[in-house]
Amino acid sequence: MPGSALLVNRRTVQALAASALLMGLAACGGSASGDDGESGGSEKTAATRSIETAYGSVEVPAEPKRVVALGDTSLDTALYLGIEPVGTSSARGADTAPGYLGEKAESVPLVATVKEPNIEAVLKADPDLILAAPRLEKSQYDALKAMAPTVVPNNDDWKQPAQTYAEALGEKEEFDKKIDALLERAAGAAGGKDPGTAVVARWMPAGPMVMNAANMPSGLLKEAGAELLPIARELDSPHSDPLSLENLDRIDADHVFVATLNAEGEKALEAAREQKSFTRLKAAERDAVSGVDGQVWSSSAGPYAMEKVVEDIEAAYAG
């Protein structure tokens, strides 16, 4: 982020939200709504649609022109639908947009980190719609909705956030058709073979963290016929605590998909491959350990990420 970026704590977020709201009122002469789901600040001058979100019903522009997409999934979805946002957030473990999106995301300005938006930068981007990540905390939501209608999707299943973003962008029908085609492709990704058991882990310097069976890659593995291990199915959080090498038997699946986010994680994984506890895993003995992109397999649930995960599953079971 630029050196002038604000380090936003809760009190600062609220203060800036109030400032942004007053600026909006002064500019257009409108009045703010007190409802949680309503955007304050700008008077509606164009057609709108109602979107159900984690913070209630939100009126969004029927044809948004300046979209800020905060988070890998919202950026991925917008780009997939042919919309280039005017702002986005850096990817987890990076200071750029997700690398897997390549040139498609290169020109999108950064206005946030994974943890928090830079309110000053978002305000400067002048959005008419903000697509925020699931579980955005209320203080940050209040700051963002003072500038533009802000969509925070519910997260009841891994497909819901991207579907909500597509609906907010007015493209849900076309989006659903494309996702259905990807799910059908995933169902045949094992090439007619029995994929057996599988697990997805993100390797960190302290050890592997098992990813929840409810996330996107695990969901696509289930579509392919794989059975996820109990440790992944029983999680109440996005991932487990790091496992020690002595506890690697908890990821002893027929196929192990290992994601890393940075050089430190890759170095730790290479060191682990030399340990007996790793080489004794069924997947290691069968050469069925697949290294995959951590930004795709543990951070995003957008359609471009889905395509990449399906390709990785097809490659894993092709041998």
CORVEN-V51344 format. One record per residue. N is the residue number from 1. RES is the residue in one small letter. OMEGA is omega in radians with two decimals (NA if undefined). Layout:
N_RES_OMEGA ; N_RES_OMEGA
This chain:
1_m_3.14 ; 2_p_-3.11 ; 3_g_-3.13 ; 4_s_-3.09 ; 5_a_-3.13 ; 6_l_2.98 ; 7_l_-2.91 ; 8_v_2.96 ; 9_n_-3.03 ; 10_r_-3.11 ; 11_r_3.14 ; 12_t_3.10 ; 13_v_-3.09 ; 14_q_3.14 ; 15_a_3.13 ; 16_l_3.10 ; 17_a_3.13 ; 18_a_3.13 ; 19_s_3.14 ; 20_a_-3.14 ; 21_l_3.14 ; 22_l_3.11 ; 23_m_3.14 ; 24_g_3.14 ; 25_l_-3.13 ; 26_a_-3.08 ; 27_a_-3.00 ; 28_c_3.13 ; 29_g_-3.14 ; 30_g_3.09 ; 31_s_-3.08 ; 32_a_3.05 ; 33_s_3.10 ; 34_g_-3.11 ; 35_d_-3.12 ; 36_d_-3.04 ; 37_g_-3.07 ; 38_e_3.05 ; 39_s_3.06 ; 40_g_2.98 ; 41_g_-3.00 ; 42_s_3.06 ; 43_e_-3.11 ; 44_k_-3.12 ; 45_t_-3.12 ; 46_a_3.13 ; 47_a_-3.14 ; 48_t_3.03 ; 49_r_-3.12 ; 50_s_-3.13 ; 51_i_3.08 ; 52_e_-3.08 ; 53_t_3.10 ; 54_a_3.13 ; 55_y_3.08 ; 56_g_-3.11 ; 57_s_-3.11 ; 58_v_3.06 ; 59_e_-3.13 ; 60_v_3.11 ; 61_p_3.11 ; 62_a_3.11 ; 63_e_-3.11 ; 64_p_-3.10 ; 65_k_-3.06 ; 66_r_-3.02 ; 67_v_2.96 ; 68_v_-3.09 ; 69_a_-3.09 ; 70_l_-3.12 ; 71_g_-3.10 ; 72_d_-3.04 ; 73_t_3.14 ; 74_s_3.10 ; 75_l_3.12 ; 76_d_-3.09 ; 77_t_-3.14 ; 78_a_3.14 ; 79_l_3.13 ; 80_y_-3.12 ; 81_l_3.06 ; 82_g_-3.12 ; 83_i_3.10 ; 84_e_-3.13 ; 85_p_3.08 ; 86_v_3.09 ; 87_g_3.10 ; 88_t_3.12 ; 89_s_3.08 ; 90_s_-3.14 ; 91_a_3.08 ; 92_r_3.12 ; 93_g_-3.11 ; 94_a_3.06 ; 95_d_3.09 ; 96_t_3.00 ; 97_a_-3.11 ; 98_p_-3.09 ; 99_g_-3.08 ; 100_y_3.11 ; 101_l_3.01 ; 102_g_-3.06 ; 103_e_-3.10 ; 104_k_-3.07 ; 105_a_-3.01 ; 106_e_-3.03 ; 107_s_-3.14 ; 108_v_-3.11 ; 109_p_3.06 ; 110_l_3.13 ; 111_v_-3.09 ; 112_a_2.91 ; 113_t_3.09 ; 114_v_-3.02 ; 115_k_-3.03 ; 116_e_3.06 ; 117_p_2.96 ; 118_n_-3.00 ; 119_i_3.13 ; 120_e_-3.12 ; 121_a_3.09 ; 122_v_3.13 ; 123_l_3.14 ; 124_k_3.13 ; 125_a_3.07 ; 126_d_-3.10 ; 127_p_2.93 ; 128_d_3.06 ; 129_l_3.09 ; 130_i_3.06 ; 131_l_-3.06 ; 132_a_-3.11 ; 133_a_3.04 ; 134_p_3.08 ; 135_r_3.05 ; 136_l_-3.09 ; 137_e_-2.97 ; 138_k_-3.10 ; 139_s_3.11 ; 140_q_3.09 ; 141_y_-3.13 ; 142_d_3.11 ; 143_a_-3.09 ; 144_l_-3.07 ; 145_k_3.04 ; 146_a_-3.11 ; 147_m_-3.09 ; 148_a_3.04 ; 149_p_-3.03 ; 150_t_-3.09 ; 151_v_3.03 ; 152_v_-3.02 ; 153_p_2.90 ; 154_n_-3.04 ; 155_n_-3.09 ; 156_d_3.00 ; 157_d_-2.97 ; 158_w_-3.13 ; 159_k_-2.96 ; 160_q_-3.13 ; 161_p_-3.13 ; 162_a_3.11 ; 163_q_3.13 ; 164_t_3.09 ; 165_y_3.14 ; 166_a_3.10 ; 167_e_3.13 ; 168_a_3.13 ; 169_l_3.11 ; 170_g_-3.05 ; 171_e_-3.00 ; 172_k_-3.10 ; 173_e_3.13 ; 174_e_3.13 ; 175_f_-3.11 ; 176_d_3.11 ; 177_k_-3.12 ; 178_k_3.13 ; 179_i_3.09 ; 180_d_3.12 ; 181_a_3.10 ; 182_l_3.11 ; 183_l_3.10 ; 184_e_3.09 ; 185_r_3.13 ; 186_a_-3.13 ; 187_a_3.12 ; 188_g_-3.02 ; 189_a_3.14 ; 190_a_3.06 ; 191_g_3.12 ; 192_g_3.12 ; 193_k_3.00 ; 194_d_-3.08 ; 195_p_3.12 ; 196_g_3.14 ; 197_t_-3.14 ; 198_a_3.07 ; 199_v_3.09 ; 200_v_-3.14 ; 201_a_3.01 ; 202_r_-3.06 ; 203_w_3.14 ; 204_m_3.11 ; 205_p_-3.14 ; 206_a_-3.13 ; 207_g_-3.09 ; 208_p_3.01 ; 209_m_3.14 ; 210_v_-3.14 ; 211_m_-3.10 ; 212_n_-3.14 ; 213_a_3.14 ; 214_a_-3.11 ; 215_n_-3.01 ; 216_m_-3.13 ; 217_p_3.11 ; 218_s_3.09 ; 219_g_3.12 ; 220_l_3.04 ; 221_l_3.08 ; 222_k_3.07 ; 223_e_-3.13 ; 224_a_3.10 ; 225_g_-3.13 ; 226_a_3.06 ; 227_e_-3.13 ; 228_l_-3.10 ; 229_l_-3.14 ; 230_p_-3.10 ; 231_i_3.12 ; 232_a_-3.11 ; 233_r_-3.02 ; 234_e_-3.10 ; 235_l_3.02 ; 236_d_-3.12 ; 237_s_-3.12 ; 238_p_3.13 ; 239_h_3.14 ; 240_s_2.93 ; 241_d_3.10 ; 242_p_3.10 ; 243_l_3.03 ; 244_s_3.11 ; 245_l_3.13 ; 246_e_-3.11 ; 247_n_-3.12 ; 248_l_3.10 ; 249_d_3.12 ; 250_r_3.04 ; 251_i_-3.10 ; 252_d_-3.13 ; 253_a_3.07 ; 254_d_3.10 ; 255_h_-3.14 ; 256_v_3.08 ; 257_f_-3.04 ; 258_v_3.13 ; 259_a_3.01 ; 260_t_-3.10 ; 261_l_-3.06 ; 262_n_-3.09 ; 263_a_3.14 ; 264_e_3.11 ; 265_g_3.13 ; 266_e_3.12 ; 267_k_3.12 ; 268_a_3.12 ; 269_l_3.13 ; 270_e_3.10 ; 271_a_-3.12 ; 272_a_-3.12 ; 273_r_3.13 ; 274_e_-3.10 ; 275_q_-3.13 ; 276_k_-3.12 ; 277_s_3.10 ; 278_f_-3.08 ; 279_t_3.10 ; 280_r_3.10 ; 281_l_3.12 ; 282_k_-3.09 ; 283_a_3.12 ; 284_a_3.13 ; 285_e_-3.09 ; 286_r_-3.07 ; 287_d_-3.11 ; 288_a_3.01 ; 289_v_-3.09 ; 290_s_3.01 ; 291_g_-3.07 ; 292_v_-3.10 ; 293_d_-3.10 ; 294_g_3.11 ; 295_q_3.14 ; 296_v_-2.98 ; 297_w_-3.11 ; 298_s_-3.10 ; 299_s_-3.02 ; 300_s_3.00 ; 301_a_3.12 ; 302_g_-3.06 ; 303_p_3.06 ; 304_y_3.08 ; 305_a_3.10 ; 306_m_-3.14 ; 307_e_-3.13 ; 308_k_3.13 ; 309_v_3.12 ; 310_v_3.09 ; 311_e_-3.14 ; 312_d_3.12 ; 313_i_3.10 ; 314_e_-3.14 ; 315_a_-3.12 ; 316_a_-3.08 ; 317_y_-3.11 ; 318_a_-3.06 ; 319_g_NA
